[in-house]
């Protein structure tokens, strides 16, 4: 059973913020939300992860709802190089080795 | 130099042949992983190792075997390749400190079994 639900695809204008939603309504209290991305058949790249607080790093921001049933990854100023498949993954901290990649969201950034 | 390297990057082989894919890392991580990716799908875990002499089956280990020769090296073998093992294979590593450790992926090996 899929732990996360993401839209299949979305487009974004270059220079604008890209907001990628993820639903994880069955998330447990000890489960983190991870985001990875994969640029055209390259190895996936870690972006960010969080438990319940919002997180920000040099790549993106992660906003987790108070009930933790959904989250949004924000790419603040999308560039053409951000075109990729983005994976939202829910995983218990003790099982951080068992990343379960679904189909993800294909994000296309357009000039 | 890349932190996680995979060899070969591309390989075409025939049904029944033995194939070994190699992974090396310079990150000093204890944990290493092998995944496969089929077209249009996400990655699936084949095997993982928490340190030398530790081997664990993942989601889809049938038809594969692994060897952890050293902390820095983790190889994946297909003893008798079959066409449905045609896929993109990724090696990854992670640390074992703290929680929620990110995984670092290699560039991938594209394997075609004819």
Interface residues (C-beta under 8 A of the other chain):
Chain A: X32 X34 X41 X42 X43 X44 X45 X46 X49 X51 X87 X91 X93 X94 X96 X97 X98 X99 X100 X101 X102 X103 X104
Chain B: X4 X31 X33 X35 X40 X41 X42 X43 X44 X45 X48 X50 X88 X90 X92 X94 X99 X100 X101 X102 X103 X104 X105 X106 X107 X108 X110
